[in-house]
Amino acid sequence: MGMWSIWMFTIPSLRARDCSKNEKEALNYLFLVVPLLNVMIPFFLKSFAVVWSTDTVAFFAMYAWKLGWLQKSD
């Protein structure tokens, strides 16, 4: 259950609260992407740490993309 914990607990918990449209969209994408990562990565690397780390990086990367964390402010 460890590598699925982000998909089973974190993403649904964040989706259930009232949030902005961009954050909700990021969480919707993550709800689809994380299971794909969790199924595909073990074909190449049989490491729990790699799968969990990839899920976490995907989580923050999706937030950075959809919420514009990396965009320059004028």
C-alpha positions in Angstrom: 0.0 0.0 0.0 3.0 2.3 0.5 3.5 3.4 -3.1 -0.3 3.9 -3.6 -0.7 6.1 -0.5 -0.4 9.3 -2.4 -3.0 8.2 -4.9 -5.4 6.7 -2.2 -5.2 9.3 0.5 -3.4 12.6 -0.4 -4.9 13.4 -3.8 -8.6 12.5 -2.9 -8.2 14.5 0.4 -7.0 17.5 -1.5 -9.7 17.1 -4.2 -12.4 17.0 -1.6 -11.7 20.5 -0.2 -12.7 23.7 -1.8 -9.8 24.9 -4.0 -9.1 27.0 -7.1 -9.9 25.8 -10.6 -6.2 25.3 -11.5 -5.5 23.3 -8.4 -8.5 21.1 -9.0 -7.3 20.5 -12.6 -3.9 19.6 -11.3 -5.3 17.1 -8.9 -7.5 15.6 -11.6 -4.5 15.1 -13.8 -2.5 13.6 -10.9 -5.4 11.2 -10.2 -4.8 9.8 -13.7 -1.0 10.1 -13.9 0.0 8.5 -10.5 -1.5 5.1 -11.2 0.2 5.0 -14.6 3.5 5.8 -13.0 2.9 3.2 -10.2 2.2 0.5 -12.8 4.9 1.4 -15.4 8.0 2.1 -13.2 8.2 -1.4 -11.7 8.7 -2.9 -15.2 12.0 -1.0 -15.3 13.1 -0.6 -11.7 11.9 -2.7 -8.8 12.4 -0.1 -6.1 9.8 1.3 -3.8 11.9 4.4 -3.2 12.0 5.2 -6.9 8.2 4.8 -7.4 7.4 6.9 -4.3 9.9 9.6 -5.2 8.6 9.7 -8.8 5.0 10.1 -7.4 6.2 13.0 -5.2 8.1 14.7 -8.0 5.1 14.4 -10.3 2.9 15.9 -7.6 5.0 18.9 -7.1 5.7 19.3 -10.9 2.0 19.2 -11.7 1.3 21.9 -9.0 4.2 24.0 -10.3 2.9 23.8 -13.9 -0.8 24.3 -13.2 -0.4 27.0 -10.4 2.4 28.8 -12.2 4.9 28.6 -9.4 7.8 28.9 -11.9 6.5 31.8 -13.9 8.2 35.2 -13.5 6.1 37.9 -11.8 6.1 41.3 -13.3 
